[in-house]
Amino acid sequence: MEGADRTKETRTAEELERMILQDLRNVDGCPERGVSVTVYGIPWNAMLTFGAEAGPVRNKAELKKFFEIITERMQRLYHVS
């Protein structure tokens, strides 16, 4: 019951995007360029895209799975303003 009383912090979509991208960049093989995160909606969700600047991404499936884990965790912690 203790977790249910916890109040979510509020962040802007841009803050959440930067936080998610920062976590992704800690994964080996994440491209330095061409990766973007978009936060949208209420309740919020996020989308991960790889542009041409990313080049061939050898571990795209791994990055997408890690992205899902990060997003799920942040959805429990943050509201979007």
CYANA upper distance limits for C-alpha pairs under 8 A (distance plus 0.5 A):
  1 MET  CA      5 ASP  CA      7.46
  2 GLU  CA      6 ARG  CA      7.55
  8 LYS  CA     76 ARG  CA      7.89
  8 LYS  CA     77 LEU  CA      5.64
  8 LYS  CA     78 TYR  CA      5.51
  8 LYS  CA     79 HIS  CA      6.68
  9 GLU  CA     77 LEU  CA      6.95
  9 GLU  CA     78 TYR  CA      5.36
  9 GLU  CA     79 HIS  CA      6.57
 10 THR  CA     78 TYR  CA      5.95
 10 THR  CA     79 HIS  CA      5.11
 10 THR  CA     80 VAL  CA      6.13
 10 THR  CA     81 SER  CA      6.66
 11 ARG  CA     15 GLU  CA      6.55
 11 ARG  CA     16 LEU  CA      7.00
 11 ARG  CA     78 TYR  CA      6.97
 11 ARG  CA     79 HIS  CA      6.70
 11 ARG  CA     80 VAL  CA      5.63
 11 ARG  CA     81 SER  CA      6.35
 12 THR  CA     16 LEU  CA      6.91
 12 THR  CA     80 VAL  CA      5.83
 12 THR  CA     81 SER  CA      5.47
 13 ALA  CA     17 GLU  CA      6.61
 13 ALA  CA     38 THR  CA      8.31
 13 ALA  CA     39 VAL  CA      5.88
 13 ALA  CA     40 TYR  CA      7.54
 13 ALA  CA     80 VAL  CA      6.40
 13 ALA  CA     81 SER  CA      7.44
 14 GLU  CA     18 ARG  CA      6.75
 14 GLU  CA     39 VAL  CA      7.95
 15 GLU  CA     19 MET  CA      6.68
 16 LEU  CA     20 ILE  CA      6.61
 16 LEU  CA     39 VAL  CA      7.55
 16 LEU  CA     80 VAL  CA      8.46
 17 GLU  CA     21 LEU  CA      6.61
 17 GLU  CA     37 VAL  CA      5.97
 17 GLU  CA     38 THR  CA      6.62
 17 GLU  CA     39 VAL  CA      6.63
 18 ARG  CA     22 GLN  CA      6.46
 18 ARG  CA     37 VAL  CA      8.37
 19 MET  CA     23 ASP  CA      6.88
 20 ILE  CA     24 LEU  CA      6.79
 20 ILE  CA     37 VAL  CA      7.85
 20 ILE  CA     67 PHE  CA      7.85
 20 ILE  CA     70 ILE  CA      7.10
 20 ILE  CA     71 THR  CA      7.61
 21 LEU  CA     25 ARG  CA      6.64
 21 LEU  CA     36 SER  CA      7.83
 21 LEU  CA     37 VAL  CA      7.04
 22 GLN  CA     26 ASN  CA      7.32
 23 ASP  CA     27 VAL  CA      7.96
 23 ASP  CA     70 ILE  CA      8.12
 24 LEU  CA     30 CYS  CA      7.26
 24 LEU  CA     63 LEU  CA      7.52
 24 LEU  CA     66 PHE  CA      7.79
 24 LEU  CA     67 PHE  CA      7.25
 25 ARG  CA     30 CYS  CA      6.05
 25 ARG  CA     31 PRO  CA      8.01
 25 ARG  CA     32 GLU  CA      7.89
 26 ASN  CA     30 CYS  CA      8.06
 27 VAL  CA     63 LEU  CA      7.97
 29 GLY  CA     57 VAL  CA      7.88
 29 GLY  CA     58 ARG  CA      7.81
 29 GLY  CA     59 ASN  CA      7.11
 30 CYS  CA     57 VAL  CA      8.05
 30 CYS  CA     59 ASN  CA      8.33
 30 CYS  CA     63 LEU  CA      7.71
 31 PRO  CA     35 VAL  CA      7.28
 31 PRO  CA     54 ALA  CA      5.99
 31 PRO  CA     55 GLY  CA      8.36
 31 PRO  CA     57 VAL  CA      7.77
 32 GLU  CA     54 ALA  CA      7.77
 33 ARG  CA     53 GLU  CA      6.28
 33 ARG  CA     54 ALA  CA      5.85
 34 GLY  CA     50 PHE  CA      6.12
 34 GLY  CA     51 GLY  CA      5.12
 34 GLY  CA     52 ALA  CA      6.75
 34 GLY  CA     53 GLU  CA      4.90
 34 GLY  CA     54 ALA  CA      4.65
 34 GLY  CA     55 GLY  CA      8.25
 35 VAL  CA     48 LEU  CA      7.85
 35 VAL  CA     49 THR  CA      6.37
 35 VAL  CA     50 PHE  CA      5.22
 35 VAL  CA     51 GLY  CA      6.70
 35 VAL  CA     54 ALA  CA      6.79
 36 SER  CA     48 LEU  CA      6.40
 36 SER  CA     49 THR  CA      5.86
 36 SER  CA     50 PHE  CA      7.05
 36 SER  CA     51 GLY  CA      8.32
 37 VAL  CA     46 ALA  CA      7.22
 37 VAL  CA     47 MET  CA      6.12
 37 VAL  CA     48 LEU  CA      5.26
 37 VAL  CA     49 THR  CA      7.04
 38 THR  CA     46 ALA  CA      5.89
 38 THR  CA     47 MET  CA      5.63
 38 THR  CA     48 LEU  CA      7.18
 39 VAL  CA     44 TRP  CA      7.14
 39 VAL  CA     45 ASN  CA      6.26
 39 VAL  CA     46 ALA  CA      4.80
 39 VAL  CA     47 MET  CA      7.06
 40 TYR  CA     44 TRP  CA      5.93
 40 TYR  CA     45 ASN  CA      6.12
 40 TYR  CA     46 ALA  CA      6.60
 41 GLY  CA     45 ASN  CA      6.78
 42 ILE  CA     80 VAL  CA      7.76
 43 PRO  CA     79 HIS  CA      8.14
 43 PRO  CA     80 VAL  CA      8.23
 44 TRP  CA     75 GLN  CA      7.81
 44 TRP  CA     79 HIS  CA      8.00
 44 TRP  CA     80 VAL  CA      7.00
 45 ASN  CA     71 THR  CA      7.99
 45 ASN  CA     75 GLN  CA      8.19
 46 ALA  CA     71 THR  CA      7.44
 48 LEU  CA     64 LYS  CA      7.82
 48 LEU  CA     67 PHE  CA      7.94
 50 PHE  CA     54 ALA  CA      6.59
 51 GLY  CA     55 GLY  CA      8.16
 59 ASN  CA     63 LEU  CA      6.77
 60 LYS  CA     64 LYS  CA      6.65
 61 ALA  CA     65 LYS  CA      6.74
 62 GLU  CA     66 PHE  CA      6.70
 63 LEU  CA     67 PHE  CA      6.48
 64 LYS  CA     68 GLU  CA      6.79
 65 LYS  CA     69 ILE  CA      6.94
 66 PHE  CA     70 ILE  CA      6.70
 67 PHE  CA     71 THR  CA      6.56
 68 GLU  CA     72 GLU  CA      6.59
 69 ILE  CA     73 ARG  CA      6.76
 70 ILE  CA     74 MET  CA      6.70
 71 THR  CA     75 GLN  CA      6.54
 72 GLU  CA     76 ARG  CA      7.14
 73 ARG  CA     77 LEU  CA      7.20
 74 MET  CA     78 TYR  CA      6.29
 75 GLN  CA     79 HIS  CA      7.63
